[in-house]
Amino acid sequence: MFPDRRSLVLVVAALAFPFGLGAQMTFTLTQTPNVFPAPTVANYDAGLIQNATGIVFTVDQTGGPANADRTTTVSVRASSGTLGGGKPLSDLEWRRADLGNWSAMTTSDVVIESRPIHKNKLNDAWSNSIFLRMHLSWTVDGPGTYSTGLVFTLTVTTP
């Protein structure tokens, strides 16, 4: 059986910016939306497809007191419990670019990375990326578009 051309689309849905004690931060996402290429026979045989284009996030302290230390935490979650067409959300996995372990996407915030930040010094600015992959099945995944919104959250706290 040769698979129909199927598209896997992921779109960043929202950003949240909880700030603490006058810290002014910018939180930037690039390489969004993050769209998978059409799966090939080799992808179905391997049981997955990986998107080679990561979603890059950058945290930068742009204002607030210069002598205050902060902790910045970036989290991710999906905005829906499925990918549509009966495909479970757990078929979508993510990993931090500098780590090799994959985690199933969930609808609860999961920390991608946390770093201390000190304006114009320590980790100001800092960035990283996440990569996405999707499990595929010849027998379960019908033709269609699978998608979910991704919600990235930046949390800023004082130590």
C-alpha positions as CSV (number, residue, x, y, z in Angstrom):
1,M,0.0,0.0,0.0
2,F,1.4,3.4,-1.0
3,P,0.4,6.2,1.3
4,D,-1.6,9.1,0.1
5,R,0.3,12.4,0.5
6,R,-0.4,13.5,4.0
7,S,0.5,16.7,5.6
8,L,1.4,17.2,9.2
9,V,1.0,20.8,10.3
10,L,1.9,22.4,13.7
11,V,1.1,26.0,14.5
12,V,2.2,28.0,17.5
13,A,-1.1,29.1,19.0
14,A,-0.3,31.5,21.9
15,L,2.4,32.9,24.1
16,A,2.1,33.7,27.8
17,F,4.4,36.2,29.6
18,P,4.1,36.2,33.4
19,F,6.6,38.7,34.7
20,G,7.8,39.4,38.2
21,L,9.0,42.6,40.0
22,G,9.4,44.9,37.0
23,A,11.5,42.6,34.8
24,Q,11.0,43.5,31.2
25,M,11.7,40.5,28.9
26,T,11.2,39.8,25.2
27,F,10.4,36.3,24.2
28,T,10.8,35.6,20.5
29,L,9.8,32.5,18.5
30,T,11.2,31.9,15.0
31,Q,10.7,29.2,12.4
32,T,7.0,29.1,13.0
33,P,4.6,27.7,11.9
34,N,6.5,24.5,11.9
35,V,5.2,22.3,9.0
36,F,6.3,18.7,8.4
37,P,7.1,17.6,4.9
38,A,4.8,15.1,3.3
39,P,5.6,11.7,4.6
40,T,7.3,9.2,2.3
41,V,7.2,5.4,2.2
42,A,10.5,5.4,4.1
43,N,8.9,7.4,6.8
44,Y,6.0,5.0,7.2
45,D,8.5,2.0,7.1
46,A,10.5,3.7,9.9
47,G,7.4,4.5,11.8
48,L,8.1,8.2,12.1
49,I,8.9,11.5,10.4
50,Q,11.0,14.2,11.9
51,N,10.9,17.9,11.0
52,A,14.5,19.1,10.4
53,T,13.4,22.7,11.1
54,G,13.4,23.4,14.8
55,I,11.4,26.1,16.6
56,V,13.8,28.6,18.0
57,F,13.1,30.6,21.1
58,T,15.0,33.5,22.5
59,V,14.7,35.2,26.0
60,D,16.2,38.7,26.4
61,Q,16.0,41.0,29.4
62,T,15.3,44.4,27.9
63,G,14.5,46.5,31.0
64,G,14.0,46.5,34.7
65,P,16.7,46.8,37.3
66,A,20.3,46.1,36.1
67,N,21.3,44.5,39.4
68,A,18.5,42.0,39.8
69,D,18.8,38.3,39.2
70,R,15.9,36.5,37.6
71,T,15.2,32.9,36.7
72,T,13.6,32.4,33.2
73,T,11.7,29.2,32.4
74,V,10.4,28.2,28.9
75,S,7.6,25.6,28.7
76,V,5.6,24.0,25.9
77,R,2.2,22.3,25.7
78,A,-0.3,21.5,23.0
79,S,-3.6,23.4,22.8
80,S,-5.7,20.3,22.0
81,G,-5.8,16.7,23.2
82,T,-5.6,15.1,19.7
83,L,-4.0,15.8,16.4
84,G,-7.3,15.3,14.6
85,G,-8.5,12.3,12.5
86,G,-8.3,10.0,15.5
87,K,-4.5,10.6,15.8
88,P,-3.5,10.8,19.5
89,L,-1.5,13.8,20.7
90,S,1.1,11.4,22.2
91,D,2.2,10.5,18.6
92,L,3.8,14.0,18.5
93,E,7.1,14.2,20.3
94,W,9.6,17.0,21.0
95,R,13.2,17.3,22.1
96,R,15.5,20.1,23.0
97,A,18.1,20.7,20.3
98,D,21.0,20.1,22.6
99,L,19.6,16.9,24.1
100,G,18.8,13.6,22.5
101,N,15.8,12.4,24.5
102,W,12.3,12.7,23.1
103,S,9.2,13.5,25.1
104,A,5.6,13.0,24.2
105,M,3.7,16.2,23.7
106,T,1.0,16.8,26.4
107,T,-1.7,19.4,27.2
108,S,0.1,20.3,30.4
109,D,3.1,22.8,30.5
110,V,6.4,20.9,30.4
111,V,9.6,22.7,31.1
112,I,11.9,22.9,28.0
113,E,14.7,24.8,29.8
114,S,15.3,27.1,32.7
115,R,18.2,29.5,33.2
116,P,19.2,32.3,35.5
117,I,19.5,35.7,33.8
118,H,21.2,38.9,34.9
119,K,20.6,42.0,32.7
120,N,23.5,42.6,30.3
121,K,25.5,39.8,31.9
122,L,24.7,36.2,32.7
123,N,22.5,34.5,29.9
124,D,21.2,37.9,28.6
125,A,20.1,37.0,26.0
126,W,19.8,33.2,25.7
127,S,18.1,30.9,23.2
128,N,17.6,27.2,22.3
129,S,15.4,25.2,19.9
130,I,13.0,22.3,20.0
131,F,12.6,19.7,17.3
132,L,9.4,17.8,16.6
133,R,8.7,14.3,15.2
134,M,5.5,12.4,14.6
135,H,4.9,8.6,14.8
136,L,3.4,7.1,11.7
137,S,1.5,3.9,11.1
138,W,0.5,2.3,7.8
139,T,-2.6,0.8,9.3
140,V,-3.9,3.6,11.6
141,D,-3.0,7.0,10.0
142,G,-5.5,7.8,7.2
143,P,-5.1,10.5,4.6
144,G,-5.5,14.0,6.1
145,T,-3.9,16.9,7.9
146,Y,-2.9,16.4,11.5
147,S,-2.4,19.5,13.6
148,T,-2.3,21.1,17.0
149,G,-1.4,24.5,18.3
150,L,1.6,24.7,20.5
151,V,1.7,27.1,23.5
152,F,5.0,28.4,24.6
153,T,5.1,30.0,28.0
154,L,7.9,32.2,29.5
155,T,7.9,32.4,33.3
156,V,10.1,34.9,35.1
157,T,10.8,34.6,38.8
158,T,13.2,36.1,41.3
159,P,15.5,33.7,43.1
